[in-house]
Amino acid sequence: MEITNNARRGVDLDGWTLSDEDGHTYRFRDVRLAGRATVRVHTGVGRDSATDLYQDRRTHVWDEDADTATLRDDHGRFVDAFSWDRDHHRRDGGDRWGGDRRERGHGWDGHRDGDREDHHRHGGPRR
């Protein structure tokens, strides 16, 4: 999963969460996302960097048939969500997250990353 900050200002993601429909939740820790920057959140095991974060799970999280990824801030408030179907199309007909949300000064954009290499290396698709 990729998360992009479309705003000019950076944002502290510490305590923010990314979860699926089944309640699997990844909590961001000590992460600052610069303005206009993107971070990939991988399901598998790896070493975190400024551009890649790892949930350190040995099994996949995101359902290939259909799922929804929900991003919430450190107060549990909804920021954005992205849903897809079995053909990897966004369920609402769009192709990217959130478009240009300006709530609380943040603009968010994200999408599923279809790279299957991560699925084979880490036991789950990279999202």
Backbone bond lengths (Angstrom), bond angles and torsions (degrees), N, CA, C in turn:
res aa  C-N    CA-C-N  psi(-1)  N-CA   C-N-CA  omega(-1)  CA-C   N-CA-C  phi
1 M - - - 1.435 - - 1.520 106.93 -
2 E 1.303 117.02 137.00 1.463 121.15 176.33 1.518 109.29 -111.44
3 I 1.315 115.04 139.35 1.453 121.31 176.03 1.518 106.98 -124.53
4 T 1.332 115.86 127.61 1.454 121.76 -178.92 1.522 109.66 -120.25
5 N 1.302 116.09 134.24 1.454 122.01 173.68 1.525 106.68 -92.61
6 N 1.332 116.84 109.32 1.460 121.26 -179.28 1.520 113.45 -81.94
7 A 1.311 117.06 -10.20 1.458 120.63 -179.74 1.530 110.58 -77.50
8 R 1.313 116.06 163.26 1.466 120.55 177.53 1.520 111.72 -75.80
9 R 1.324 116.32 -31.88 1.467 120.85 -179.17 1.514 111.65 -84.83
10 G 1.327 115.15 146.52 1.452 120.47 174.07 1.517 110.07 -73.05
11 V 1.329 115.94 164.67 1.460 120.77 179.10 1.519 109.34 -138.31
12 D 1.313 115.85 140.64 1.455 122.36 176.99 1.522 107.48 -85.25
13 L 1.331 117.85 113.77 1.462 122.54 -178.62 1.524 112.63 -89.97
14 D 1.317 118.27 3.69 1.460 120.93 -178.63 1.531 110.21 -55.57
15 G 1.321 116.48 122.24 1.455 122.04 180.00 1.518 114.80 90.20
16 W 1.335 118.01 -9.55 1.462 120.74 176.21 1.523 108.63 -70.07
17 T 1.332 117.14 158.60 1.461 120.74 -179.42 1.521 111.52 -130.48
18 L 1.324 114.15 152.32 1.456 123.67 173.23 1.517 105.32 -127.56
19 S 1.338 117.90 120.67 1.464 120.22 -175.37 1.517 111.44 -134.53
20 D 1.342 114.80 160.15 1.461 121.13 177.04 1.527 109.16 -104.78
21 E 1.342 116.02 -179.82 1.464 121.12 -178.20 1.524 112.96 -65.11
22 D 1.331 118.06 -24.91 1.463 121.72 -179.59 1.525 112.87 -86.55
23 G 1.316 117.33 -0.61 1.458 120.80 177.63 1.511 115.36 91.63
24 H 1.349 118.21 3.96 1.461 119.57 173.50 1.523 106.95 -65.46
25 T 1.310 116.66 125.34 1.464 120.28 -173.30 1.519 111.06 -127.80
26 Y 1.310 115.24 131.94 1.462 122.77 172.59 1.523 107.30 -106.59
27 R 1.319 117.31 128.08 1.466 122.22 178.92 1.532 108.34 -106.07
28 F 1.317 115.90 124.55 1.454 121.39 177.34 1.522 109.22 -71.13
29 R 1.317 116.36 133.96 1.465 122.51 179.75 1.527 109.07 -127.41
30 D 1.301 115.89 126.65 1.476 121.81 176.26 1.524 112.16 50.90
31 V 1.333 116.24 48.80 1.466 121.00 -179.57 1.524 108.83 -121.00
32 R 1.308 115.43 126.67 1.469 121.29 172.94 1.516 106.39 -117.87
33 L 1.332 115.67 124.80 1.459 121.27 -179.90 1.521 108.12 -104.22
34 A 1.312 115.28 114.86 1.464 121.07 -178.35 1.527 110.36 -64.18
35 G 1.309 115.51 161.24 1.460 120.46 175.14 1.515 110.60 -60.98
36 R 1.328 115.09 138.73 1.477 122.51 179.35 1.535 113.05 62.52
37 A 1.331 117.14 20.20 1.472 121.43 -178.90 1.525 110.72 -104.99
38 T 1.329 115.33 159.34 1.458 123.12 179.49 1.513 109.48 -124.98
39 V 1.331 116.22 142.16 1.451 121.81 173.04 1.527 107.69 -127.64
40 R 1.327 116.80 138.01 1.465 122.25 175.53 1.514 108.44 -97.25
41 V 1.331 115.58 132.14 1.455 120.92 177.29 1.522 106.77 -107.36
42 H 1.312 115.83 110.67 1.461 122.75 -178.02 1.524 109.92 -92.58
43 T 1.307 116.29 147.97 1.460 121.11 176.39 1.523 110.91 -73.10
44 G 1.306 117.20 -40.29 1.457 122.82 -170.41 1.510 115.89 -75.28
45 V 1.328 113.64 -163.97 1.462 123.05 -176.27 1.520 109.43 -96.57
46 G 1.312 116.61 137.49 1.453 120.37 178.35 1.510 110.90 -178.05
47 R 1.309 115.65 -177.38 1.464 121.93 -179.72 1.528 108.48 -100.40
48 D 1.337 116.08 123.46 1.461 121.45 179.83 1.518 110.76 -62.95
49 S 1.329 115.07 146.45 1.461 122.06 174.75 1.524 107.53 -142.14
50 A 1.310 117.03 -175.96 1.465 121.04 179.49 1.524 111.73 -66.93
51 T 1.334 117.84 -23.11 1.459 120.84 -176.74 1.524 114.10 -112.91
52 D 1.321 118.06 -11.30 1.463 122.06 -177.17 1.527 110.47 -139.00
53 L 1.338 115.17 128.93 1.458 121.86 176.28 1.518 108.38 -120.74
54 Y 1.320 117.04 147.63 1.460 121.68 -176.37 1.527 110.39 -123.76
55 Q 1.333 115.46 133.86 1.461 121.28 178.43 1.524 111.26 -78.16
56 D 1.324 117.20 -14.03 1.464 123.66 -179.97 1.526 112.48 59.51
57 R 1.323 115.96 39.80 1.470 121.99 175.73 1.523 109.09 -100.60
58 R 1.298 116.07 145.72 1.469 120.70 179.24 1.529 111.71 -93.56
59 T 1.333 117.48 -8.06 1.471 121.83 176.58 1.517 108.77 -125.53
60 H 1.320 116.10 157.63 1.456 119.57 -178.15 1.529 110.89 -70.94
61 V 1.310 115.76 158.73 1.459 122.69 179.93 1.525 110.23 -111.50
62 W 1.305 116.39 -48.41 1.461 121.43 -171.97 1.516 110.81 -77.25
63 D 1.318 117.04 128.09 1.452 124.04 179.78 1.529 109.11 -74.63
64 E 1.308 116.86 125.70 1.463 121.55 -179.11 1.523 112.67 -67.06
65 D 1.344 117.82 -32.45 1.466 120.41 -177.28 1.522 112.03 -71.13
66 A 1.293 116.82 -46.33 1.463 122.21 179.12 1.519 107.61 -172.16
67 D 1.302 115.97 141.52 1.460 119.98 178.34 1.522 107.92 -163.44
68 T 1.298 115.32 172.56 1.460 122.73 175.16 1.522 108.13 -135.60
69 A 1.313 116.04 129.08 1.460 122.10 173.80 1.525 107.02 -100.62
70 T 1.331 116.35 129.00 1.461 120.77 -178.18 1.519 109.93 -120.63
71 L 1.310 115.75 128.83 1.455 123.04 178.26 1.530 108.38 -103.98
72 R 1.353 115.98 127.21 1.468 121.63 178.49 1.523 109.04 -127.71
73 D 1.332 115.38 148.79 1.459 119.34 179.26 1.528 111.00 -78.52
74 D 1.323 116.58 -176.12 1.459 121.39 -175.58 1.525 113.69 -70.92
75 H 1.317 117.97 -5.69 1.472 122.70 174.26 1.519 111.29 -105.06
76 G 1.346 116.57 7.03 1.450 121.23 179.64 1.514 114.22 80.09
77 R 1.330 117.15 8.39 1.463 120.62 179.56 1.522 110.80 -80.17
78 F 1.308 115.79 138.16 1.454 123.17 178.95 1.520 110.51 -59.58
79 V 1.337 116.24 131.27 1.458 121.94 175.07 1.515 109.52 -110.21
80 D 1.338 116.80 -48.27 1.456 120.50 -179.07 1.515 109.85 -166.78
81 A 1.331 116.07 165.94 1.461 121.84 175.95 1.513 109.06 -147.01
82 F 1.319 114.99 154.11 1.462 122.13 178.99 1.519 107.96 -138.33
83 S 1.337 117.29 125.82 1.465 122.26 -179.86 1.516 109.79 -120.54
84 W 1.341 116.04 147.61 1.459 120.62 178.40 1.518 109.98 -140.89
85 D 1.344 114.11 163.95 1.462 120.50 178.75 1.522 109.61 -111.05
86 R 1.326 115.97 -176.11 1.462 120.58 -175.46 1.518 113.94 -62.37
87 D 1.321 118.12 -22.82 1.463 121.70 178.16 1.528 111.42 -90.57
88 H 1.342 115.98 11.08 1.468 123.24 178.81 1.515 112.44 64.92
89 H 1.333 116.08 28.75 1.458 120.97 174.07 1.513 108.60 -101.47
90 R 1.284 115.24 145.76 1.460 119.23 175.58 1.525 108.06 -62.69
91 R 1.321 116.24 132.30 1.463 120.71 -176.01 1.516 113.20 -62.56
92 D 1.314 118.42 -30.27 1.461 119.30 -177.97 1.524 112.36 -91.93
93 G 1.330 116.93 8.74 1.456 120.94 175.13 1.515 114.68 93.39
94 G 1.322 118.31 -11.93 1.462 121.01 177.97 1.514 110.27 -80.81
95 D 1.324 116.47 175.53 1.453 118.41 178.57 1.523 112.36 -124.69
96 R 1.322 117.18 1.99 1.457 119.80 179.39 1.517 109.48 -145.36
97 W 1.311 115.44 160.94 1.458 121.06 177.93 1.496 111.40 -70.70
98 G 1.301 114.60 143.93 1.440 124.51 157.92 1.503 119.73 54.29
99 G 1.311 118.77 -13.23 1.447 118.89 -178.76 1.513 110.94 58.45
100 D 1.298 117.07 -110.47 1.452 120.99 -175.57 1.516 109.61 -133.10
101 R 1.313 117.24 73.31 1.463 121.15 -179.89 1.521 108.92 -77.54
102 R 1.299 116.66 133.59 1.462 120.89 -178.30 1.522 111.87 -117.08
103 E 1.326 117.50 12.40 1.453 120.51 -179.84 1.526 109.49 -60.72
104 R 1.320 115.30 135.71 1.459 121.86 178.40 1.533 112.07 55.27
105 G 1.334 116.67 24.68 1.448 120.11 175.87 1.517 114.78 82.45
106 H 1.331 118.15 6.11 1.463 120.21 -178.73 1.513 110.35 -107.11
107 G 1.294 116.21 141.42 1.451 121.33 170.32 1.516 106.97 -116.09
108 W 1.313 118.51 127.22 1.459 121.36 -174.64 1.501 110.80 -121.82
109 D 1.291 115.12 145.00 1.448 121.81 176.14 1.521 106.35 -150.00
110 G 1.294 118.09 139.64 1.453 120.65 179.52 1.507 110.16 -159.24
111 H 1.293 116.31 169.78 1.461 119.67 174.90 1.517 110.08 -164.54
112 R 1.318 113.65 164.79 1.454 119.69 175.50 1.511 108.26 -75.19
113 D 1.287 115.94 143.07 1.453 121.73 176.83 1.514 107.28 -103.04
114 G 1.311 118.31 121.69 1.455 122.19 -174.16 1.517 115.18 -84.51
115 D 1.310 119.54 10.69 1.453 122.72 -177.93 1.529 110.93 -65.01
116 R 1.293 117.70 115.27 1.461 122.43 -177.51 1.526 112.93 -81.04
117 E 1.332 118.47 -13.76 1.461 120.74 179.99 1.523 110.42 -57.28
118 D 1.322 116.61 -43.01 1.455 120.55 -178.93 1.528 110.36 -64.14
119 H 1.318 117.50 -35.01 1.466 121.75 178.94 1.526 109.80 -59.67
120 H 1.292 116.87 -44.17 1.460 120.29 -177.60 1.527 112.38 -75.46
121 R 1.315 118.11 -36.61 1.456 120.78 -179.78 1.517 112.46 -74.92
122 H 1.309 116.35 -36.29 1.457 119.07 -169.79 1.525 113.95 -116.59
123 G 1.309 118.50 5.61 1.450 120.20 177.14 1.503 114.99 78.93
124 G 1.306 118.56 10.91 1.456 121.34 178.95 1.501 109.54 -165.27
125 P 1.302 117.10 153.84 1.458 119.38 -179.58 1.526 111.77 -68.66
126 R 1.302 115.77 146.01 1.456 119.78 176.31 1.502 107.40 -77.14
127 R 1.291 116.85 131.27 1.467 120.47 -179.91 1.492 109.58 -128.75
